[in-house]
Amino acid sequence: MNEDTTIKEREEEITDEFSLFDSWEEKYEYIIDLGKRLEPLDDKFKVEENIIKGCQSTVWLTSDFKNGKVYYQADSDAIIVKGLISMLIKVLSGHKPDDILNARLDFIKDIGMMTHLAQTRSNGLLSMVKQIKNYALAYKSADAA
């Protein structure tokens, strides 16, 4: 992934990838594949304080702040959810806190994700976005201090 790619450009890449599939069955298979390609999270990060609240499945999210940019790592015990968090990381990881906080994440709606996920998964997806943005806010506040 190119470090200079903007959040909007990464969103457009995902939207373009999803437009290649005709059915939601194919889209779900692609999401599962994304989850399988997500770099494994070290077990030392699979602790209670890294669990995202509001997800029906267990989702661990951790982050680092290097050179003014936030980098995320995550894992989940549910394969679809792992794919969803993988997409969010692909779009948001490696950006400045302000860029992450201001990201509209239109790709979620554009690919039809909110209408094709069960309500509990939609809520979980929103919880993932919220936690990702909370990390960015914390780094922004710490960086400003």
Beta strands, then each sheet from edge to edge (+ up, - down):
strand 1: 59-66
strand 2: 69-76
sheet 1: 1+ 2-
end
